[in-house]
Amino acid sequence: EKEKEKEKEKERLVAYVLQKAKQSESFMDMLREDAEKDASWETQKSLSFSLTSSLSSSSSQKSREQTKIYYKTIENDTKLIVRVDQSIKRDMLVPVLATLNESQLYASWLPSWTMPKLKFSRTEKLDQRGRCSQLLLVTVECPWPFSTREVVLDALAFDDIDESGVVAVLLNSCDCEDDERVPAIDHKFGQCTRVDFHGGFLFRAIPSEGDAWKKAREIHGDEMIVSFIFNIDPKISYVPVSIIQFVTRTVIGTLWAMFMKIANKVKNGEMKEHAKAIESKRLALYDWVDERVKIMFARIF
């Protein structure tokens, strides 16, 4: 009986790996495309945030040179797709990866809004598979008249350093029928709707050709691009323009700026809880991450 169970688990694992391999190929192809040359994307020109502490005109200009946000709606305006491209220095790569990986600490830095109301009320790691795969539950209290939204994310990090010199993180929603680890929706705090989410992160070198990242390279000394994209189906019949503007102008910008700010603090040793978490996983994970990143830099720089 135990042997049969082991065989089933092996088959499930093989099917999972094959599915993720197929998803990762199309995902990386999509993020390698230049959004500036794709007319289907709207560019968010009004960035209401800065990665520096000041919101002066110069720091705002710097943000536009280093941060690009795009969005579009599809399927009769029922789904929203958002893309963020961010240039960084190479010494930010491991801190960014660590900030992403330490999901149990998200609640300590994720922002919230009161008008309109938007709050990450729950971020919980449900399971960990190996060192690079997590199952996360995220619950968000949404503005009236929408009920609370929830997503269970299957997060898988991988690298294609030897072939193409990139690191990626896949994020795909799943539900009870997809994965036995996923709990049923808990309605004890009111009506809740589980949404669909597909996206992820891609880390790569700034292309040497073209002018899109010329100022980021030459003026700010950045060497890498972090690209984040997601396609979300919020399970409503129509995404109002006001919600799109709030998400693209305020929510995404603020979340992204906070994410980069925390990663920078992780790099500088200012986040004590992150430092403890990283040190506790040093042998099992972060020594290996450091080694893979060294190999990546040797290949792309």
C-alpha positions in Angstrom: 0.0 0.0 0.0 2.8 2.4 0.9 4.5 1.6 -2.4 1.4 2.4 -4.4 1.1 5.8 -2.5 4.7 6.6 -3.3 4.1 5.8 -6.9 1.0 8.1 -7.0 3.0 10.9 -5.4 5.7 10.5 -7.9 3.2 10.6 -10.8 1.7 13.8 -9.3 5.1 15.4 -9.0 6.0 14.5 -12.6 2.7 16.0 -13.8 3.3 19.1 -11.7 6.8 19.6 -13.1 5.6 19.2 -16.7 2.8 21.6 -16.1 5.1 24.2 -14.6 7.7 23.8 -17.4 5.0 24.5 -20.0 3.8 27.6 -18.0 7.3 28.9 -17.5 8.1 28.9 -21.2 5.2 31.0 -22.2 5.6 33.2 -19.2 9.2 34.1 -19.9 8.5 34.7 -23.6 5.7 37.1 -22.6 8.0 39.1 -20.2 10.8 39.2 -22.7 8.6 41.2 -25.1 9.1 45.0 -25.1 5.9 46.5 -23.7 6.9 49.9 -25.0 6.5 48.5 -28.6 3.1 46.8 -27.9 0.2 49.2 -28.6 -2.2 47.1 -26.6 -0.6 48.3 -23.3 -1.6 51.5 -21.6 1.3 53.2 -19.9 0.8 54.6 -16.4 2.5 58.0 -16.8 1.4 59.4 -13.5 3.5 57.6 -10.9 2.3 58.6 -7.4 5.3 57.2 -5.7 9.1 57.2 -5.6 11.7 54.7 -4.6 13.6 57.5 -2.9 12.5 59.1 0.4 11.7 62.4 -1.4 8.8 63.1 -3.8 10.7 66.0 -5.4 10.5 66.4 -9.2 14.0 65.0 -9.6 13.2 61.8 -7.6 9.9 61.5 -9.5 11.8 61.7 -12.8 14.2 59.1 -11.4 11.2 56.8 -10.7 10.0 57.1 -14.3 13.5 56.3 -15.6 13.7 53.2 -13.4 10.1 52.1 -13.0 7.6 51.5 -15.8 4.0 50.4 -15.2 1.6 49.1 -17.9 -1.9 47.8 -17.8 -4.8 46.6 -20.0 -8.2 45.0 -19.7 -9.3 42.0 -21.7 -12.4 39.9 -22.2 -14.9 42.8 -22.3 -13.2 44.6 -19.4 -13.7 41.7 -17.0 -10.0 40.9 -16.4 -7.1 43.2 -15.6 -3.5 42.7 -16.6 -0.7 44.7 -15.0 3.0 44.7 -15.8 5.8 46.4 -13.9 9.4 46.7 -15.1 12.0 47.9 -12.6 15.7 48.4 -13.1 18.0 47.6 -10.1 21.7 47.3 -9.3 23.0 43.7 -9.1 23.5 43.8 -5.4 19.7 44.1 -5.0 18.9 40.7 -6.6 19.3 38.5 -3.5 17.5 41.0 -1.2 14.6 41.1 -3.6 14.4 37.3 -3.8 14.6 37.1 0.0 11.8 39.6 0.4 9.7 37.6 -1.9 10.5 34.3 -0.3 9.8 35.3 3.3 6.1 35.3 2.8 5.4 34.8 6.6 6.6 38.4 7.0 4.4 40.0 4.3 1.9 41.2 6.9 4.6 43.3 8.5 5.0 45.6 5.5 2.0 45.3 3.1 0.2 48.7 3.0 -3.6 49.2 3.4 -6.0 51.9 2.3 -9.1 53.4 4.0 -10.6 55.4 1.2 -11.5 53.4 -0.8 -11.0 50.5 1.6 -8.4 47.9 0.6 -6.6 45.8 3.1 -4.5 42.6 3.1 -6.2 41.0 6.0 -4.6 37.6 5.8 -1.3 36.3 4.3 -0.6 32.7 5.2 1.9 30.2 4.0 -0.1 26.9 3.7 2.7 24.6 2.6 6.3 24.4 1.5 7.6 22.0 -1.1 11.4 21.8 -1.3 13.3 25.0 -1.1 11.7 26.8 -4.0 7.9 26.1 -3.9 5.3 27.6 -1.6 1.5 27.6 -1.3 0.2 30.9 -0.1 -3.3 32.2 0.9 -3.9 35.9 0.5 -7.2 37.6 1.6 -8.0 41.1 0.6 -10.8 43.3 2.0 -12.2 45.2 -1.0 -14.0 48.5 -1.4 -17.8 48.6 -1.4 -19.8 47.1 -3.2 -17.4 44.2 -3.7 -17.1 41.4 -1.2 -13.8 40.2 0.2 -11.5 38.6 -2.4 -9.2 35.6 -1.7 -6.5 33.8 -3.8 -4.5 30.7 -3.1 -1.1 31.1 -5.0 1.1 28.2 -6.0 4.5 30.0 -6.1 7.5 28.2 -7.8 10.9 29.8 -8.2 13.4 28.4 -10.8 16.3 29.5 -12.8 17.4 29.1 -16.4 20.8 30.6 -15.7 22.9 28.1 -17.8 20.8 28.5 -20.9 19.5 32.1 -20.9 20.8 33.7 -17.7 17.5 34.4 -16.0 15.8 33.7 -12.6 12.0 33.5 -12.4 9.1 33.0 -10.0 5.8 31.6 -11.3 2.6 32.6 -9.5 -0.6 30.7 -10.3 -3.9 30.4 -8.4 -5.3 27.0 -7.5 -8.3 25.7 -5.7 -9.6 22.7 -3.8 -10.2 20.7 -6.9 -6.7 21.4 -8.2 -4.7 20.7 -5.0 -5.7 18.8 -1.9 -3.6 21.2 0.2 -6.0 24.1 -0.6 -8.6 24.7 2.2 -12.2 25.6 1.5 -13.2 29.2 1.7 -13.8 30.4 5.2 -16.8 32.6 5.4 -16.7 33.3 9.1 -15.8 37.0 8.4 -18.4 37.5 5.8 -18.9 36.8 2.1 -15.7 35.9 0.3 -15.0 35.2 -3.4 -11.9 33.2 -4.6 -10.3 34.8 -7.7 -8.1 33.6 -10.5 -4.5 35.0 -10.7 -1.7 34.1 -13.1 1.7 35.9 -13.2 5.1 36.0 -11.8 8.6 37.7 -11.7 11.5 37.6 -14.2 15.0 38.7 -13.3 17.4 39.4 -16.1 20.2 41.7 -17.3 19.3 45.0 -18.9 19.7 44.6 -22.7 22.7 46.4 -23.9 21.0 47.6 -27.1 18.1 50.1 -27.3 17.3 53.3 -25.5 14.4 52.1 -23.2 16.8 51.6 -20.2 19.7 53.8 -21.3 19.3 56.3 -18.4 18.9 53.6 -15.9 22.1 52.0 -17.1 24.2 55.1 -17.7 23.0 57.6 -15.0 21.8 55.3 -12.2 24.2 52.4 -12.7 21.5 49.8 -12.8 22.3 46.5 -14.5 19.3 44.3 -14.1 15.5 44.4 -14.8 12.9 42.9 -12.5 9.7 42.3 -14.4 6.4 41.5 -12.7 3.2 40.7 -14.5 -0.2 39.4 -13.4 -3.5 38.7 -15.0 -6.4 38.7 -12.5 -10.0 37.7 -12.9 -11.7 39.5 -9.9 -15.0 37.6 -10.6 -17.1 40.7 -11.5 -19.0 41.4 -14.7 -17.1 44.6 -15.4 -14.0 46.3 -14.0 -15.0 50.0 -13.5 -12.5 52.7 -14.8 -12.3 54.1 -11.3 -11.1 50.8 -9.9 -8.6 50.4 -12.7 -7.2 53.9 -12.0 -7.0 53.2 -8.3 -5.2 49.9 -8.8 -2.8 51.1 -11.4 -2.1 54.6 -10.1 -2.2 54.0 -6.3 -2.2 50.3 -5.3 0.4 48.8 -7.6 2.7 51.8 -7.3 2.5 51.9 -3.5 2.9 48.1 -3.2 5.9 48.1 -5.6 7.6 51.0 -3.9 7.1 49.4 -0.5 8.4 46.1 -1.8 11.6 47.7 -3.2 12.0 49.8 0.0 11.9 46.6 2.2 14.3 44.8 -0.1 16.7 47.7 0.1 16.4 47.6 3.9 17.0 43.8 3.8 20.2 44.5 1.8 21.3 47.0 4.4 20.6 44.7 7.4 17.8 47.0 8.7 15.0 44.3 8.8 15.7 42.3 11.9 12.9 39.7 11.4 14.0 39.2 7.8 17.6 38.8 8.9 16.6 36.1 11.4 14.6 34.2 8.8 17.4 34.4 6.3 20.0 33.2 8.8 17.8 30.3 9.9 17.6 29.1 6.3 21.2 29.9 5.4 22.4 26.3 5.0 19.2 25.0 3.5 18.5 27.8 1.0 20.4 31.1 1.0 23.9 29.7 0.6 22.6 27.9 -2.5 20.9 31.1 -3.7 24.1 33.1 -3.3 26.0 30.4 -5.3 23.4 30.4 -8.2 23.5 34.2 -8.3 27.3 34.2 -8.6 27.0 31.8 -11.5 24.3 34.0 -13.1 26.4 37.2 -12.8 29.5 35.4 -14.3 27.3 34.5 -17.3 25.5 37.8 -18.0 28.0 40.4 -17.0 
